[in-house]
Amino acid sequence: MSLKRTGGMFLALLLLVSTPVTLTMAHGAQSSGKGSYSGKSEVVYATLEADGDQKEIYVVNKFSVDRPGKIIDYGPYTRVENLTDLTEMEVDGQRVGFVTSKDLFYYQGTLKDRPLPWDIDVSYRLNGKNLPPEQLLGKDGKLEIRIHTRANEKAGENPFFENYMLQISLTLDPEIYENVEAKDGTIAEAGKNQQVTFTVMPGKEASFVVRAEVRDLEMESIQITGIPPGLSVDIPDADGMMDGMRSLSDAVQGIDAGISELNKGMAELHQGVEGLYGGSKKYKQGIRELEQGSAELIEGSKSIRDALKKLSRSLGGDADQIDVGQLKELQKRLADMAGGLKQTENSLTALQDQYTKAYHALDRSIAAIPAQDISEEDIRQLKASGADPRVVDQLVQTYTAARAAKDAYTAVKGSFQAVNPTLKEVARSVREMSIYIEIIADRLDNSLNQTHLDESMKKLQQGLQSLSEQYGAFHSGLVDYTRGVARLSQNYGRLHTGIAEMKDGTRQFQTGMHELHQGTSKLARSTRNLPDQMQSEIDQMVSEYDRSDFDPVSFVSSKNKKVKSVQFVLKTESIKKEEDKPKSGPKEEENKGFWSRLLDLFKS
């Protein structure tokens, strides 16, 4: 017996056994009367042209049956097909009737000219030129795929556009597509291919662009899924993000507090440097005046020294040889010398007062420079706050220079302190010298009026000789002192120039620091409630896209009730070579019923 005949006999036997059962089931279902269902769902399948134009559309309906029997559904179908069993379906206009004894019942209905909720446009640009899809096959170059979605005006009232999220997916073969770019999209590995995915939020119009370099171009279908609210992605737990935002807010508040203290310190520094500059200017002026008066002081002292030497030598002879007129002239010159020394003493005293004031002003200014340290952590936080790194570096340099000036002054403060006692000591010596010369002048005057001139002259000679020797030592010390004043004036000029530059720098940086503090204060104010603001934004976003209160409605007919869900699965035509495209056979296979496919198994 051949295999074909054996198969035929088996088929006949199967038909004899199964047909009465099926008829009995159908008859039993019909005799049970009206059926009912707890809910139905619709999955809308649509084929689009490669440019997005709508082509074919059909709907797979699923019923959860409560009571077997006859159920009525509605839809403007051009063709219906029972996907559950062999029971015939009744179509009367838009009224679709079927009998079921199953818990679940499926049927497919084909629609014609029924607009989808979304108007989808796909365009292609190759090497800078717009091309229709049919001209892209096998091409090389730089490809742009532009996808635009918006509400379909032909759909009328459009609850699906307003409440559904679209997910658009492109599958790209890496052997064809290289250097794929997809702004606003995600690129992921999907087996050996790359998958580019875009998301369109409910009620939103959107545009996307995919760029790639292609070789021998072919393209799989673009998959577009309309996701109902119940299937949307859950909002992730934001607690960790909130903790991060709180830490960020606290850090910004800390930076602002640090910048505020730094701003105060910078203001104090600038104020101190300005005071330092004012005191330094007075001190420099006093040193210069002292230096300018040094030459005159030395010249006057030299004249006194020479006069005393000459006077001492002139009194070295016998009293008989002494010219009384010369002695009177000597007495007058000594009196004038004493008066000049008094003036010198007064000048030195005035100079001492000026120096004391200048020194105290300088000391107060240096003391006004803040002594607190700015740590490396403070500087790091300042840079992290977004401040210009160049300004921060200059600010640090100014701070370093100010601290260096303060430290240098502290190191040489003893030298500055020694000037005042020295001036005081010089003034005292000049005063004593003036008194001593004045006494000699008075004694000489008295001696000239006495009869015992020899004895008086001898005492006068001894006094003048002692005075000449003492004044010589005084003059040498005075010369050394004025040389020190000259060196001090020269060196202090350079120090004063540096202080002036530092004053200008601190003024600029104090202004910059003030502006920086204004910026960090504004940032601190704006981020103080950052966690709450972010939570509010998240809540608002969730509220904006939350469609949990959306009650599903039928895409096919408003007469359909108990609709639990509606989904959309859209697919564009692929751009592929003919040998790569599916043959028409499989499609015909899908349209065949169960028995037709079973019979094909036994055909030779």
Backbone torsions as a table, in degrees:
resi	resn	phi	psi	omega
1	MET	NA	133.4	-178.0
2	SER	-76.4	162.2	178.3
3	LEU	-63.9	-36.1	-178.3
4	LYS	-64.4	-44.9	-179.4
5	ARG	-68.1	-36.5	177.6
6	THR	-63.1	-43.3	178.5
7	GLY	-62.8	-40.3	-179.4
8	GLY	-64.0	-42.3	178.6
9	MET	-63.6	-39.9	179.3
10	PHE	-64.3	-41.5	179.3
11	LEU	-63.6	-43.6	179.5
12	ALA	-61.2	-42.8	178.6
13	LEU	-62.0	-42.2	179.9
14	LEU	-63.7	-41.6	179.5
15	LEU	-64.5	-40.6	179.9
16	LEU	-63.8	-35.9	-177.8
17	VAL	-78.5	-42.5	-169.9
18	SER	-85.3	-30.1	-173.4
19	THR	-62.0	-47.1	178.4
20	PRO	-60.9	-36.0	-179.8
21	VAL	-63.9	-43.5	-178.7
22	THR	-65.2	-45.1	179.9
23	LEU	-63.1	-38.1	178.9
24	THR	-64.7	-41.3	179.1
25	MET	-64.2	-42.9	-179.6
26	ALA	-65.6	-43.5	-179.4
27	HIS	-64.4	-39.4	179.1
28	GLY	-63.5	-38.6	-179.5
29	ALA	-67.5	-42.1	-177.8
30	GLN	-66.6	-36.9	-177.3
31	SER	-72.6	-14.3	-178.7
32	SER	-78.9	-9.9	176.5
33	GLY	88.2	-150.3	-175.0
34	LYS	-74.0	129.9	176.3
35	GLY	-95.0	175.3	178.1
36	SER	-145.6	160.1	179.6
37	TYR	-139.0	151.0	-178.9
38	SER	-85.7	-22.5	179.5
39	GLY	-176.8	159.2	177.3
40	LYS	-134.6	155.7	175.0
41	SER	-130.9	155.2	-180.0
42	GLU	-127.5	131.3	171.7
43	VAL	-116.1	115.7	-176.1
44	VAL	-95.1	117.9	177.5
45	TYR	-105.7	132.1	179.6
46	ALA	-138.3	139.5	173.7
47	THR	-104.4	131.8	-179.8
48	LEU	-113.2	153.1	169.8
49	GLU	-63.7	166.4	-179.5
50	ALA	-62.6	-21.4	178.2
51	ASP	-95.1	4.6	175.5
52	GLY	99.9	-8.3	179.2
53	ASP	-65.5	140.7	-177.6
54	GLN	-69.2	138.7	-175.8
55	LYS	-121.8	-75.7	-178.8
56	GLU	-121.0	149.9	179.6
57	ILE	-148.0	133.3	173.9
58	TYR	-144.7	161.4	-173.8
59	VAL	-126.8	132.1	172.0
60	VAL	-100.4	118.0	-178.8
61	ASN	-100.6	136.3	178.9
62	LYS	-124.8	130.7	-179.7
63	PHE	-118.4	133.8	171.2
64	SER	-95.0	104.8	-169.5
65	VAL	-84.3	129.5	174.1
66	ASP	-89.4	-47.0	-176.7
67	ARG	-132.9	123.3	178.6
68	PRO	-58.8	151.7	-180.0
69	GLY	145.3	-161.4	-176.9
70	LYS	-88.2	130.2	-179.1
71	ILE	-122.7	141.4	-179.4
72	ILE	-110.7	132.9	174.9
73	ASP	-129.0	168.2	-175.5
74	TYR	-132.4	146.6	176.0
75	GLY	170.2	142.9	-179.6
76	PRO	-80.0	59.0	-175.9
77	TYR	-79.9	143.2	172.4
78	THR	-89.6	-17.0	-179.8
79	ARG	-159.8	139.8	176.6
80	VAL	-127.1	153.0	-179.5
81	GLU	-144.0	128.3	176.8
82	ASN	-74.9	120.9	-179.8
83	LEU	-101.3	5.0	-174.5
84	THR	-106.4	-48.6	-178.6
85	ASP	-150.2	-163.6	-175.8
86	LEU	-95.9	7.3	-178.8
87	THR	-63.2	132.7	177.9
88	GLU	-69.7	145.8	177.9
89	MET	-108.2	143.2	-179.3
90	GLU	-101.4	131.7	178.3
91	VAL	-124.0	121.3	178.1
92	ASP	-131.0	94.6	-174.2
93	GLY	65.9	-118.5	177.3
94	GLN	-99.2	9.9	-179.0
95	ARG	-98.8	122.6	-178.2
96	VAL	-116.9	122.4	179.3
97	GLY	-118.8	144.2	177.0
98	PHE	-152.1	157.5	179.4
99	VAL	-114.5	133.1	-178.3
100	THR	-137.7	146.5	172.6
101	SER	-118.8	7.3	-177.1
102	LYS	-93.4	162.1	173.1
103	ASP	-73.3	-33.0	178.4
104	LEU	-123.8	137.4	179.0
105	PHE	-132.2	133.9	-179.8
106	TYR	-122.4	140.0	168.0
107	TYR	-148.1	155.8	-177.7
108	GLN	-114.3	136.1	177.1
109	GLY	-127.3	134.0	-179.9
110	THR	-96.0	133.5	-179.5
111	LEU	-109.5	154.4	177.0
112	LYS	-130.3	132.5	176.9
113	ASP	58.5	33.6	176.6
114	ARG	-99.7	112.9	-176.1
115	PRO	-69.7	139.3	174.3
116	LEU	-74.6	161.8	179.3
117	PRO	-66.1	-22.1	-175.4
118	TRP	-116.6	139.6	170.6
119	ASP	-96.3	115.1	-173.5
120	ILE	-114.3	127.1	-179.8
121	ASP	-121.8	127.4	178.1
122	VAL	-122.3	124.2	178.5
123	SER	-126.3	156.6	-174.7
124	TYR	-128.5	139.1	179.7
125	ARG	-133.3	118.8	-177.9
126	LEU	-118.0	123.3	-179.7
127	ASN	53.2	40.4	176.1
128	GLY	81.4	6.4	-177.2
129	LYS	-124.3	131.9	177.3
130	ASN	-71.5	130.6	-179.6
131	LEU	-132.2	144.4	173.0
132	PRO	-70.9	156.3	-175.1
133	PRO	-56.2	-37.3	-175.4
134	GLU	-68.0	-14.9	179.2
135	GLN	-97.1	3.1	-176.5
136	LEU	-88.9	-24.0	-171.7
137	LEU	-57.6	127.2	176.0
138	GLY	79.8	1.8	-176.9
139	LYS	-81.5	160.1	175.9
140	ASP	-120.4	155.0	173.3
141	GLY	135.5	-159.5	-178.6
142	LYS	-95.9	119.5	-174.3
143	LEU	-109.1	138.8	170.8
144	GLU	-122.4	127.4	174.3
145	ILE	-111.5	117.8	-178.7
146	ARG	-109.6	126.8	-178.8
147	ILE	-120.6	125.7	179.5
148	HIS	-126.7	130.9	178.6
149	THR	-123.2	141.0	176.5
150	ARG	-154.7	172.9	178.8
151	ALA	-66.9	137.9	177.8
152	ASN	-82.5	112.6	-177.6
153	GLU	-63.9	-25.7	-179.1
154	LYS	-72.8	-14.9	-176.6
155	ALA	-79.4	-9.8	-179.4
156	GLY	67.4	-135.0	175.5
157	GLU	-61.3	128.4	-165.3
158	ASN	-130.1	73.3	-179.0
159	PRO	-67.3	-25.1	-178.0
160	PHE	-73.8	-39.1	176.3
161	PHE	-63.2	-39.4	-176.3
162	GLU	-74.5	-24.1	-171.2
163	ASN	-119.3	-10.4	-175.8
164	TYR	-104.5	146.8	174.4
165	MET	-100.2	137.8	177.9
166	LEU	-99.4	138.4	172.3
167	GLN	-120.7	121.7	-176.1
168	ILE	-111.8	126.5	-176.1
169	SER	-127.9	134.6	175.0
170	LEU	-120.3	130.3	177.9
171	THR	-103.7	120.9	-173.2
172	LEU	-120.2	129.9	178.1
173	ASP	-80.1	120.6	-177.9
174	PRO	-64.3	-17.1	175.7
175	GLU	-75.9	-16.1	178.6
176	ILE	-107.7	-38.9	-174.1
177	TYR	-109.9	126.3	177.3
178	GLU	-128.0	157.8	177.5
179	ASN	51.7	52.3	-177.6
180	VAL	-73.7	131.9	176.1
181	GLU	-125.3	137.8	-180.0
182	ALA	-148.1	86.4	177.0
183	LYS	-63.7	139.4	-178.6
184	ASP	69.6	8.8	177.7
185	GLY	-124.1	172.9	176.2
186	THR	-115.2	141.2	178.8
187	ILE	-115.3	124.0	-177.2
188	ALA	-136.3	158.4	175.9
189	GLU	-80.9	134.2	177.1
190	ALA	-132.5	87.2	-173.5
191	GLY	68.9	-128.6	177.9
192	LYS	-86.4	-5.7	-177.4
193	ASN	-103.0	169.8	170.4
194	GLN	-105.7	140.8	179.1
195	GLN	-119.1	124.6	177.3
196	VAL	-103.5	128.0	-175.4
197	THR	-127.0	133.5	174.5
198	PHE	-120.9	153.1	179.2
199	THR	-126.7	132.1	176.3
200	VAL	-113.1	122.8	-178.2
201	MET	-75.1	157.8	-178.7
202	PRO	-56.8	136.9	175.4
203	GLY	72.9	11.4	-175.4
204	LYS	-113.5	142.4	169.7
205	GLU	-89.2	142.8	-174.2
206	ALA	-147.6	153.4	175.6
207	SER	-133.8	140.0	-179.7
208	PHE	-136.8	153.4	178.9
209	VAL	-133.9	132.3	172.1
210	VAL	-114.4	128.8	179.1
211	ARG	-118.7	142.5	179.3
212	ALA	-163.3	160.2	170.5
213	GLU	-97.7	126.9	-172.9
214	VAL	-117.9	155.0	177.5
215	ARG	-139.7	123.5	-177.9
216	ASP	53.0	63.8	-166.8
217	LEU	-59.5	128.4	164.1
218	GLU	-138.4	158.8	-176.1
219	MET	-149.5	132.6	174.4
220	GLU	-74.0	166.8	177.8
221	SER	-62.6	145.3	172.0
222	ILE	-84.6	125.5	-178.4
223	GLN	-97.2	129.0	-179.7
224	ILE	-128.0	124.2	-176.8
225	THR	-120.4	128.8	172.6
226	GLY	-92.2	112.7	-172.2
227	ILE	-98.0	122.1	178.5
228	PRO	-69.4	161.0	-176.3
229	PRO	-54.7	-37.7	-177.3
230	GLY	-66.6	-17.2	-178.0
231	LEU	-104.3	7.0	-179.0
232	SER	-69.7	156.0	-177.6
233	VAL	-70.0	134.9	179.4
234	ASP	-66.6	146.8	174.8
235	ILE	-69.0	127.7	-178.4
236	PRO	-65.9	158.7	177.9
237	ASP	-62.8	121.6	-175.0
238	ALA	-97.1	5.8	-177.1
239	ASP	-61.0	-44.9	179.3
240	GLY	-62.3	-41.2	178.4
241	MET	-65.6	-38.7	178.2
242	MET	-62.8	-41.2	177.7
243	ASP	-61.4	-41.0	177.7
244	GLY	-63.7	-39.4	179.4
245	MET	-67.8	-36.6	177.1
246	ARG	-65.3	-42.0	177.9
247	SER	-62.3	-41.6	178.5
248	LEU	-63.5	-44.6	179.6
249	SER	-61.8	-44.4	178.4
250	ASP	-62.4	-39.6	180.0
251	ALA	-65.0	-41.1	179.0
252	VAL	-65.0	-40.6	177.3
253	GLN	-61.9	-41.1	178.7
254	GLY	-64.8	-41.5	178.1
255	ILE	-62.7	-43.0	-179.9
256	ASP	-62.9	-41.1	177.8
257	ALA	-63.0	-42.2	178.5
258	GLY	-64.6	-42.2	178.6
259	ILE	-65.2	-35.9	178.1
260	SER	-61.9	-46.9	177.6
261	GLU	-63.5	-40.4	179.0
262	LEU	-64.8	-37.5	178.4
263	ASN	-64.7	-42.6	176.7
264	LYS	-62.7	-45.1	178.8
265	GLY	-61.6	-38.3	179.3
266	MET	-67.5	-38.4	177.3
267	ALA	-64.2	-43.1	177.2
268	GLU	-64.3	-40.1	178.7
269	LEU	-61.5	-47.1	-179.2
270	HIS	-64.2	-40.3	177.7
271	GLN	-62.6	-42.6	178.4
272	GLY	-64.8	-40.8	179.8
273	VAL	-67.2	-36.9	176.3
274	GLU	-63.5	-42.9	175.8
275	GLY	-63.6	-39.9	177.1
276	LEU	-60.2	-42.7	-179.7
277	TYR	-64.5	-42.5	178.9
278	GLY	-62.7	-46.0	178.1
279	GLY	-65.2	-39.1	179.4
280	SER	-64.7	-38.0	179.6
281	LYS	-63.2	-44.5	177.7
282	LYS	-64.8	-41.5	180.0
283	TYR	-63.4	-43.4	179.4
284	LYS	-62.4	-41.1	179.3
285	GLN	-64.5	-42.0	178.7
286	GLY	-64.8	-42.3	178.4
287	ILE	-63.2	-39.2	179.8
288	ARG	-65.7	-43.6	177.9
289	GLU	-62.2	-39.4	178.4
290	LEU	-64.1	-41.3	179.0
291	GLU	-65.9	-42.6	180.0
292	GLN	-64.1	-33.2	178.6
293	GLY	-82.2	-9.3	-176.7
294	SER	-65.0	-42.6	-178.4
295	ALA	-61.9	-45.0	179.0
296	GLU	-64.9	-38.6	179.5
297	LEU	-64.6	-44.0	179.7
298	ILE	-65.5	-41.5	-179.5
299	GLU	-63.9	-42.4	178.4
300	GLY	-65.1	-41.0	179.1
301	SER	-65.5	-36.8	178.7
302	LYS	-64.7	-40.7	178.4
303	SER	-61.9	-42.1	178.8
304	ILE	-63.9	-43.4	-179.5
305	ARG	-62.0	-46.1	-179.1
306	ASP	-65.5	-39.0	-179.8
307	ALA	-64.7	-40.4	179.3
308	LEU	-65.7	-40.6	177.9
309	LYS	-62.6	-46.5	-179.1
310	LYS	-63.5	-41.4	-179.9
311	LEU	-65.2	-40.6	-179.9
312	SER	-64.6	-39.6	179.1
313	ARG	-68.8	-36.4	-177.2
314	SER	-68.5	-23.8	179.2
315	LEU	-91.5	6.0	-177.6
316	GLY	-77.0	-14.0	-178.9
317	GLY	-84.7	-172.2	177.9
318	ASP	-73.6	157.7	-179.6
319	ALA	-63.4	-29.6	-178.0
320	ASP	-69.3	-27.2	-177.1
321	GLN	-85.7	-6.2	-177.3
322	ILE	-79.1	129.3	176.9
323	ASP	-84.6	118.0	-177.9
324	VAL	-61.7	-33.8	178.9
325	GLY	-63.8	-39.7	177.1
326	GLN	-65.4	-36.6	178.7
327	LEU	-65.0	-39.1	177.8
328	LYS	-65.2	-39.0	176.7
329	GLU	-63.7	-38.6	177.7
330	LEU	-62.5	-42.8	-179.1
331	GLN	-61.7	-39.4	-179.8
332	LYS	-67.1	-41.1	-178.9
333	ARG	-67.6	-36.5	176.7
334	LEU	-64.5	-40.5	178.6
335	ALA	-63.9	-41.1	177.5
336	ASP	-64.6	-39.4	179.3
337	MET	-61.9	-42.8	178.9
338	ALA	-62.1	-40.5	177.6
339	GLY	-64.3	-40.4	177.9
340	GLY	-63.6	-40.0	178.2
341	LEU	-65.0	-35.5	177.0
342	LYS	-63.1	-41.2	177.6
343	GLN	-63.8	-40.3	177.4
344	THR	-61.4	-41.5	178.0
345	GLU	-61.3	-43.9	179.0
346	ASN	-62.0	-40.7	178.8
347	SER	-64.0	-43.0	178.9
348	LEU	-64.3	-38.8	178.2
349	THR	-63.8	-42.7	177.6
350	ALA	-63.9	-41.4	178.3
351	LEU	-62.5	-38.8	178.7
352	GLN	-62.7	-42.5	178.7
353	ASP	-62.5	-44.9	179.6
354	GLN	-63.0	-42.8	-180.0
355	TYR	-63.8	-41.0	-179.7
356	THR	-60.1	-44.2	179.3
357	LYS	-65.0	-45.3	-179.6
358	ALA	-63.1	-41.5	-179.1
359	TYR	-64.4	-44.0	179.6
360	HIS	-64.5	-38.4	177.2
361	ALA	-62.9	-43.2	177.8
362	LEU	-62.8	-42.9	-178.0
363	ASP	-64.7	-41.8	178.5
364	ARG	-64.9	-39.8	-179.0
365	SER	-64.7	-44.1	178.6
366	ILE	-64.0	-40.3	-179.7
367	ALA	-65.7	-25.8	-179.1
368	ALA	-74.1	-16.7	176.8
369	ILE	-67.2	123.8	-176.0
370	PRO	-56.6	140.0	-177.5
371	ALA	-94.8	-12.1	-175.9
372	GLN	-68.7	148.6	-178.6
373	ASP	-88.3	146.6	171.0
374	ILE	-104.7	115.7	-173.4
375	SER	-79.6	167.7	175.9
376	GLU	-62.7	-33.1	178.3
377	GLU	-65.9	-40.2	176.9
378	ASP	-60.6	-43.5	-179.5
379	ILE	-66.0	-40.2	179.5
380	ARG	-63.2	-43.0	178.5
381	GLN	-65.3	-36.7	178.8
382	LEU	-63.1	-43.6	178.5
383	LYS	-67.1	-36.5	-179.3
384	ALA	-70.4	-17.4	-178.5
385	SER	-73.3	-7.3	-179.4
386	GLY	99.7	3.0	178.4
387	ALA	-67.3	153.4	178.9
388	ASP	-60.4	119.2	-178.7
389	PRO	-57.5	-33.3	179.8
390	ARG	-65.5	-42.4	178.6
391	VAL	-65.7	-40.9	179.1
392	VAL	-61.9	-42.9	179.7
393	ASP	-62.8	-42.1	178.4
394	GLN	-65.7	-37.6	178.0
395	LEU	-62.9	-43.0	178.5
396	VAL	-64.0	-39.2	178.3
397	GLN	-63.2	-41.7	178.5
398	THR	-64.5	-43.8	177.4
399	TYR	-59.5	-43.2	179.9
400	THR	-63.8	-42.1	179.8
401	ALA	-64.6	-40.7	179.5
402	ALA	-64.2	-43.2	177.8
403	ARG	-65.4	-35.8	178.4
404	ALA	-65.7	-40.9	177.8
405	ALA	-62.8	-41.8	179.4
406	LYS	-64.1	-43.6	179.9
407	ASP	-66.3	-40.8	179.8
408	ALA	-64.2	-41.7	179.1
409	TYR	-63.3	-41.6	178.7
410	THR	-59.5	-37.3	-178.1
411	ALA	-69.4	-35.0	-176.0
412	VAL	-105.8	9.9	-177.2
413	LYS	-58.7	-33.9	179.4
414	GLY	-60.8	-37.3	178.9
415	SER	-65.5	-42.3	177.4
416	PHE	-63.2	-39.4	-179.5
417	GLN	-67.5	-27.0	-177.6
418	ALA	-75.5	-21.0	-177.1
419	VAL	-64.6	-44.4	-176.5
420	ASN	-61.8	-48.7	176.3
421	PRO	-60.9	-34.2	179.0
422	THR	-64.6	-46.6	177.2
423	LEU	-59.8	-40.0	179.6
424	LYS	-64.0	-40.8	-179.9
425	GLU	-67.7	-41.1	178.0
426	VAL	-62.8	-44.2	179.0
427	ALA	-61.3	-39.8	178.2
428	ARG	-63.8	-43.1	179.6
429	SER	-62.6	-42.8	178.6
430	VAL	-63.0	-39.9	179.6
431	ARG	-63.7	-44.3	178.7
432	GLU	-63.4	-41.1	178.6
433	MET	-63.1	-40.1	179.4
434	SER	-62.8	-43.8	179.2
435	ILE	-63.8	-41.9	-178.5
436	TYR	-62.3	-45.6	179.5
437	ILE	-66.2	-37.1	179.4
438	GLU	-64.0	-38.1	177.7
439	ILE	-64.6	-43.3	179.9
440	ILE	-63.0	-41.7	179.4
441	ALA	-62.3	-41.0	178.7
442	ASP	-65.4	-41.4	-180.0
443	ARG	-66.1	-39.0	178.4
444	LEU	-63.6	-38.8	179.3
445	ASP	-65.3	-40.7	178.4
446	ASN	-67.2	-38.1	-178.4
447	SER	-64.9	-37.4	-179.9
448	LEU	-66.7	-22.5	-179.7
449	ASN	-93.7	-0.6	-179.3
450	GLN	-101.4	162.8	-178.6
451	THR	-84.3	-32.9	-179.0
452	HIS	-87.2	77.6	-173.9
453	LEU	-74.4	-34.4	-176.9
454	ASP	-60.1	-50.1	-178.3
455	GLU	-63.5	-39.6	-180.0
456	SER	-66.9	-39.8	-179.9
457	MET	-66.0	-37.0	179.7
458	LYS	-63.0	-43.8	178.3
459	LYS	-65.5	-39.2	179.8
460	LEU	-64.4	-40.7	179.3
461	GLN	-61.9	-43.8	179.3
462	GLN	-62.4	-41.6	-179.4
463	GLY	-65.8	-41.4	-179.7
464	LEU	-67.9	-36.9	179.1
465	GLN	-64.0	-43.3	178.4
466	SER	-65.1	-39.6	179.8
467	LEU	-65.2	-40.2	-179.7
468	SER	-63.4	-41.4	179.8
469	GLU	-66.5	-44.3	-179.7
470	GLN	-65.3	-38.5	-178.0
471	TYR	-70.4	-30.9	176.5
472	GLY	-61.3	-43.9	177.5
473	ALA	-64.6	-40.0	178.6
474	PHE	-62.4	-41.2	-178.7
475	HIS	-64.9	-41.3	178.2
476	SER	-60.9	-43.5	177.2
477	GLY	-64.2	-36.8	179.7
478	LEU	-66.0	-38.3	177.6
479	VAL	-63.3	-46.3	178.1
480	ASP	-60.2	-39.7	-179.7
481	TYR	-63.0	-45.9	-178.3
482	THR	-66.9	-32.8	175.5
483	ARG	-64.4	-40.8	176.6
484	GLY	-63.2	-38.4	177.8
485	VAL	-63.5	-40.1	179.3
486	ALA	-63.1	-45.2	178.7
487	ARG	-64.1	-41.0	178.9
488	LEU	-61.3	-42.3	-179.8
489	SER	-63.6	-42.7	-179.6
490	GLN	-65.0	-48.5	-178.3
491	ASN	-68.0	-37.2	-177.8
492	TYR	-69.9	-25.8	175.9
493	GLY	-59.5	-42.8	178.0
494	ARG	-67.2	-39.9	178.0
495	LEU	-62.2	-40.9	-179.1
496	HIS	-66.0	-37.9	176.8
497	THR	-61.0	-42.9	177.3
498	GLY	-63.2	-40.1	178.5
499	ILE	-64.1	-38.9	178.7
500	ALA	-63.3	-43.7	178.0
501	GLU	-64.3	-39.7	178.9
502	MET	-64.5	-37.2	178.7
503	LYS	-62.6	-44.9	178.4
504	ASP	-63.2	-40.7	179.6
505	GLY	-65.1	-44.7	-179.5
506	THR	-66.4	-31.4	177.1
507	ARG	-64.7	-45.7	179.2
508	GLN	-63.5	-44.6	-176.8
509	PHE	-72.5	-30.5	176.3
510	GLN	-66.1	-38.3	175.5
511	THR	-64.7	-45.6	178.0
512	GLY	-62.9	-40.5	179.7
513	MET	-65.6	-37.1	177.9
514	HIS	-62.9	-43.8	178.1
515	GLU	-65.1	-40.5	177.9
516	LEU	-61.5	-41.9	179.5
517	HIS	-64.8	-38.1	176.1
518	GLN	-60.7	-40.8	179.2
519	GLY	-66.2	-45.5	-179.6
520	THR	-67.9	-33.0	177.1
521	SER	-65.4	-42.2	177.5
522	LYS	-63.8	-41.9	178.1
523	LEU	-63.2	-41.4	-179.8
524	ALA	-64.3	-40.9	178.8
525	ARG	-64.4	-40.1	-176.6
526	SER	-74.2	-23.0	-178.8
527	THR	-104.9	-0.6	-177.3
528	ARG	-58.8	-41.9	-179.5
529	ASN	-106.3	28.5	-176.2
530	LEU	-56.5	-47.1	179.3
531	PRO	-58.7	-44.0	179.6
532	ASP	-65.8	-39.7	179.0
533	GLN	-63.8	-41.7	-180.0
534	MET	-65.7	-42.7	178.0
535	GLN	-61.3	-39.4	178.2
536	SER	-64.1	-40.8	178.2
537	GLU	-64.5	-42.1	178.5
538	ILE	-62.2	-45.3	179.6
539	ASP	-61.4	-40.4	179.9
540	GLN	-66.0	-41.7	179.2
541	MET	-63.9	-45.4	178.9
542	VAL	-61.5	-41.4	179.6
543	SER	-64.6	-38.1	-178.4
544	GLU	-65.5	-38.5	-176.3
545	TYR	-105.9	4.6	178.8
546	ASP	-76.6	117.1	179.1
547	ARG	-117.3	28.5	-177.9
548	SER	-65.1	-21.6	179.7
549	ASP	-91.1	5.8	179.7
550	PHE	-77.3	124.6	176.7
551	ASP	-93.0	117.4	-177.3
552	PRO	-57.5	142.7	175.1
553	VAL	-125.1	157.9	-178.8
554	SER	-71.4	136.8	174.4
555	PHE	-75.1	-27.0	-171.7
556	VAL	-84.9	-46.9	-175.6
557	SER	-154.6	139.2	177.8
558	SER	-69.9	-11.8	179.3
559	LYS	-78.3	-18.5	-179.4
560	ASN	-73.8	131.5	-176.7
561	LYS	-116.1	172.3	178.1
562	LYS	56.9	37.3	179.4
563	VAL	-79.1	119.7	-179.0
564	LYS	-90.8	-36.7	-179.6
565	SER	-159.5	152.4	174.4
566	VAL	-135.2	128.8	178.7
567	GLN	-125.1	155.3	-179.9
568	PHE	-124.3	130.3	175.9
569	VAL	-126.5	109.1	-176.3
570	LEU	-113.8	148.0	-177.9
571	LYS	-148.4	130.3	176.7
572	THR	-82.8	162.9	173.0
573	GLU	-66.1	141.9	176.2
574	SER	-78.3	161.9	174.8
575	ILE	-113.9	93.6	-173.2
576	LYS	-140.7	159.9	175.8
577	LYS	-67.0	153.1	-174.1
578	GLU	-57.9	-39.8	-177.4
579	GLU	-69.3	-19.1	-180.0
580	ASP	-88.8	-16.7	-176.5
581	LYS	-78.1	148.1	177.6
582	PRO	-63.0	139.2	176.7
583	LYS	-70.2	165.2	179.9
584	SER	-72.2	-16.4	-178.5
585	GLY	-56.6	-51.6	-178.3
586	PRO	-57.9	-34.7	-179.9
587	LYS	-67.6	-41.5	177.5
588	GLU	-63.0	-35.0	179.0
589	GLU	-61.5	-39.1	-178.8
590	GLU	-66.5	-32.9	-177.1
591	ASN	-78.8	-14.8	179.1
592	LYS	-72.7	147.9	176.0
593	GLY	-77.6	176.9	-178.0
594	PHE	-60.7	-45.4	-176.2
595	TRP	-68.5	-36.0	178.7
596	SER	-63.0	-43.5	179.7
597	ARG	-67.0	-35.3	178.8
598	LEU	-66.4	-39.9	179.0
599	LEU	-64.7	-35.3	-179.4
600	ASP	-62.8	-26.2	-179.6
601	LEU	-64.9	-25.2	-174.3
602	PHE	-104.4	5.6	176.3
603	LYS	-84.6	141.3	-179.3
604	SER	-80.8	NA	NA
